[in-house]
């Protein structure tokens, strides 16, 4: 198995380390030539969604990645990755990848000081999943066949639609590998 990790900005190295702990080969996507390599899945890390969206467009990666996801490439987006994959952001149409039937609220928990850690159940993963939230969004609503996988304080923080998985939290910042294992099981 070979997983591409979008490495334009954000917490990509931590995702690579998590996958390497699981014995999975990874490679970084920094330009169009990188994208053309064979891959079984894609991880879009947390970071700044606006910066990542601009770089995806400037580097001519937006359309090829959107098309691959629409054609069934498994993808896992954390935090900013969730925003990039969502079709709606705060009631406005998304000009990003926009492949998942979700509406998100950015920085829903406030600024950096609103960051927090908790443990909560995640459907299909476990009862005690460590969840680190950093300036995190949450999913305001899901549509179509999108399935809610986790909620914290009444807010949706993980969802799945087909081969797309998103979390508001950063599982790559904890030692628990179960969320990444769940993504790998989707491939």
N, C-alpha and C positions, 0 to 999 in steps of 0.2 A: 504494500500500500504506500502511496506517495501523495502527500498533502501539500498543496500550495498555501503559503501564508502571505497575505498582502502586507508588504513591508515598506509602505510609503511614509507612515507616521504611526505613532502609538505603541501599544504593548505587544508588538509582534514577536519579540525575542522570547517572552515568557510563554507564549503559545508553542513556539518551537521547542523550548525546553520541556514542556509538559508532554508533547508528542514524542520527543526523543526518549523520555522516561518510559513511555509505553512501547518503545521499539519501532516507532513509525518514522519513515524517512520524510523529511520536509525540504522545501526549497522556497526561497523568497521571490515574490513578485515585485519588481521595482520598475519594470519597463515592458513594453509589448513583447519583446523577444523572450522574456522570462515566461510570459503567459502562454506562449506557444508550446511549452514543454508538456509532456504527458503528465496527467494528474488525476487523482481519484476523488479529490474534494478540495475545498477552499475554506480558509479561515480569514475572516475580516475582523481585525482586532479593535479594541477600544482605542480612544484617542480623540482627536478633534474631527467630527464628521464633516464640517464645512471644508476644512483643509483637505481631508481625504477625498471628498467629492470633487473638489477643484483639480487635484492632482490626477484623479482617475480620468477626468475629462481632458486635461492638458496632455496627458501621456497616451491618449487614445485607447485607454483600457476600459472605459465605461461600457461601451456597446458590446465588445467581445465578452466581458464578464457577465453582463446582463443576459446576453443571448445564451451563454453556457448554463447559467442558473435556470433560465426559462426552459432549456432543453433537458434539465434534470440533473445537472452537476450538484452534488451535495455541498451545502454551504453552512457554516456556523459563524454567526455574527454576534460579537459581544459589545455591549454598550454603544459606541459609535457605529459598530457594524450593524446593530439592530436598527439604528436610525437610517443608515444607508440602504438597508433592505426594505424598509417600510414604505408602503404606498402613500401614506398620509403622515404629515408632521404638523401637529397642532392645528388640524383642520385645513391645512393647505396641501395641494398636491406636491408630492416629492419630485424634485428634479435630480434624483440620484439613481441608484439601481432600481428601486421601486418594484420589487418582485414579490413582496409578501403582503398579504391582505391584513395589515395592521395599521392602526393609527397610534402614533407615539407622542408623548409630551417630553420635550428635551429638558435637561437639567431639572427634572421633576422634583428631586430632593434638595434643590438649592445648589449653592456654589460649593467650592471645595470643603468648606466647613460642614456642609450637609452630608458629607461622606460617612458611611457607617458599615458595620459588619454584623451579620446575623446568621442564624442557621434555620433552615426551613425545608419542608418536603418538596421534592420535585418529581412529578409523575414519571414513572419509567426509569428513574435514576436512584432515588432513595429518600429516606425520611429525614435525614440530618445533613443536608447539603450546606457546606460553608458558602456564604454569599458576601462578597465584598463589593460595595457600591461606592463609586467615585464620581461625583457630579452626574449621577446616573439618570437616564430617562426611565420611564415606565410605559407600558403599553396601555393606552386608554381604552381601546376596543379592538376586537378581532372580528374578522368577517369570513364568510365562505367556510372552507374546511380547515381553517386555522384552529389548532387545538391549544388550549391554555395548559401549560405544564406546571407553573408555579405562581403563587401569589404571596406577597408580603404586605401586611397591613391593608388588605383589600385592593392592592394594586397588582396588576399582572406584570411579572418580572421574567417569565420564560414562556416561550411558545414554539410550536412547530407547525409548519405547513408543508406537507409532502417531504421533500428532501432538504427543507430549509429549517434551521434551528437558530433561535435567537435568545439571548439572555441580557437583562439590564445590568447584571452583575458580572464580575470578573473571576471566573473559575480558575483562570491561569495564575492568579495571584495567591492561591492556596495550594497546599500539598495534595489535596484530594483530587484524584484523576477521574472520578466517575462521570462528570459531565462530558469530558473529552471522550471517554470510552463510549458513552451514549451516542455522541456524534459519529464516532467510528463505526458503531453498529448500524448506522443509517446507510453506510456505503455498501 
